[in-house]
Amino acid sequence: MRIGIAALVLAYVLSQFYRAFLAVMTPVLTKELGVSAADLASASGWWFLAFAAMQVPIGAWLDRVGPRLTTGLLLALGAGGAVLFSQATGALQIKLAMALIGAGCAPVLMAGYFIFARSFSPTVFGTLAALMLGVGTLGNVASALPLSWTVAAFGWRETMLGLAVITGAVALAILALVRDPERLEAGRRGSLIELLRMPALWPILAMMVVCYAPIAGLRGLWIGPYFADVHGADQLEIGRISLWVGLAMVAGNFAYGPLDRIFSRRKWLVIAGNAAAVACLFALWWFAAAPPAVTTAILVAAGFLGASFPIVLAHGRSFVPPHLTGRGVTLLNLFGIAPIGIAQIITGRIHAATPAAPAAAPYAAVFLFFAVSTAIGLAVYLLSQDRAD
């Protein structure tokens, strides 16, 4: 069981890498392929939308087939997407490759959560969920400065081919090492409709929509063009800044997990953390033209505070009946991931439509969008029913 979970965690490191690496790739892709920031925002959106679209069938497959085949086979598809990316000559191929990679990464985290929910005590679900997310976020770190070094040393096409090989090897490891939890006795099968009829879930789903989208969007893409256009940063400098934000996200995940066990008021832990994150997003909007040290510090704080995703998911999972575990966690993940793809496409259009005078103006508009949308979701979440396992 443990070695299989380790393989899933390694796969999740790759998943986190793939959702964030475009921020560092921006300068070289723009230079060599002529793609714009809006093109890359759209490509990032395709990753998240493909990831989200797979959540509904994955939920059923986890309940009926199990995490081993579901994750291993789809991750192999993601390896194929990385190969396509390495051969890209324009924006369309990058978008298609990102969609394939997103679909391949889609089951990884939920497969781990499915095993935690079915094989471990409910009292440790939030901690294990945060631990897996925290370790996996090291992939976010790897997509920062280490990726900049690798691209500079070997080239971006060769780097992507190497990643395709690694992804394929991890897919094989999952097929060989993951052990499915014991099947539940035959009985109720249930459906997503049963979950959607639960009023207690809806305010939590609203929070899922906004709890991860801002920091995923900023770290996954907008850090790169923002520091390049506003502060003249090169690829290595963007990699260093991305590294700091990625490390803050790792630290945030590790902090939220123990706090979930210490405090019995899960709802208010989420509210406090995300209220502070909203303040950071408004600060980014207000200080968009400030020196890079200021905006970097704000982004680092936002990365730490915006890491409540596993705790919000644990809050929702606590209302899900056992026979719907797979569909429950993937429904929550759908609401957490799909909005990121939509937000990337929206912010790409906001950026393109905002006059670049001064240079920080289009990015200030992006920051304001994230701040306002997160505040709205947090207001709805105030109506949720608190529950701790």
Secondary structure, 3 states (H helix, E strand, C coil): CHHHHHHHHHHHHHHHHHHHCHHHHHHHHHHHHCCCHHHHHHHHHHHHHHHHHCHHHHHHHHHHCCHHHHHHHHHHHHHHHHHHHHCCCCHHHHHHHHHHHHHHHCCHHHHHHHHHHHHCCHHHHHHHHHHHHHHHCHHHHHCCHHHHHHHHHHCHHHHHHHHHHHHHHHHHHHHHHCCCCCCCCCCCCCCHHHHHCCCCHHHHHHHHHHHCHHHHHHHHHHHHHHHHHHHCCCHHHHHHHHHHHHHHHHHHHHHHHHHHHHCCCHHHHHHHHHHHHHHHHHHHHHCCCCCHHHHHHHHHHHHHHCCCHHHHHHHHHCCCCHHHHHHHHHHHHHHHHHHHHHHHHHHHHHHHHCCCCCCCHHHHHHHHHHHHHHHHHHHHHCCCCCCCC
